[in-house]
């Protein structure tokens, strides 16, 4: 949650104190370093930053020298670190050939790949400014996948630019004006509206309506030295969209389910298997088959509940292993939970619930479920 404040226009006296107070209260949004950039009418840019508080930065000799010049714009920042080391190098603003600016927000690793030469920059904010310097804000904005509110000076347009997306706030107002005005001798901006109103009231300076720019709207502020007037133009920019940067494969619906015919080589009829079992056990005493009694919990009552098929396996596994291996009945797809003793194991993948096992004696061949296809 970094903080952005600044101004556009030549400010002296109480107006200049408003900007200084904005820098001080901006520390409420970040204490991991701060910085400020002053731009004069000749577009000479002076950046002062460090791992200090805004109050301590005021004592810097470079800062004292910069504020004595006739400046037409100010861009200040207080950092709450998310990406990048806690060093003065990664304090804002970041200065490039054509762009000097600050960023409030975070672009995480998955979103950095859309920015210009992202592997060369440790800081996401520095990477954003490098992208704007290379591509311009209109193209760069569509590559920012993450939270962003930006304030930067563009040498190519000789203008101060403000833009935000829906994930970060930004506000501005004109000084020495009242009501809904769209121009004035000076303009101030901040990440929170109370900063503007509070600092203006403290210094007895009037301000216009505090504007909240719509998301993805670029505000380009320019200062006329002849008229001593700040004006702006607006433009809606195209935001980031994942589909614009990634290949989208057309949706292919799954093939329709085709019921496979059941034959004697895949699943045996319970009835036929029972008949073959009877042939094999004709001369045997069924009561002596202790595995049948011990594992299925019942005695075979004649021909009604005989073993189903000759592929039936003895349950040598314990109850926990059974429930891990078998979940649903192969006939009715019902749950086998609670049927450890009565369920019939056919092979290492198939088992039947006791209800279907009994019905199978008079039913048609067992149906294959979808997961067996």
Helices and strands as residue ranges (DSSP letters): E 3-8, H 14-25, G 26-29, E 34-40, E 45-50, H 54-57, H 61-67, E 71-78, G 88-90, E 94-95, E 99-104, H 109-112, G 118-120, H 124-135, H 137-141, E 149-154, E 159-164, E 171-174, E 187-190, H 193-202, E 211-212, E 217-224, E 229-236, G 242-244, H 270-280, G 286-288, H 290-296, H 319-325, E 344-345, E 351-352, H 354-359, G 370-372
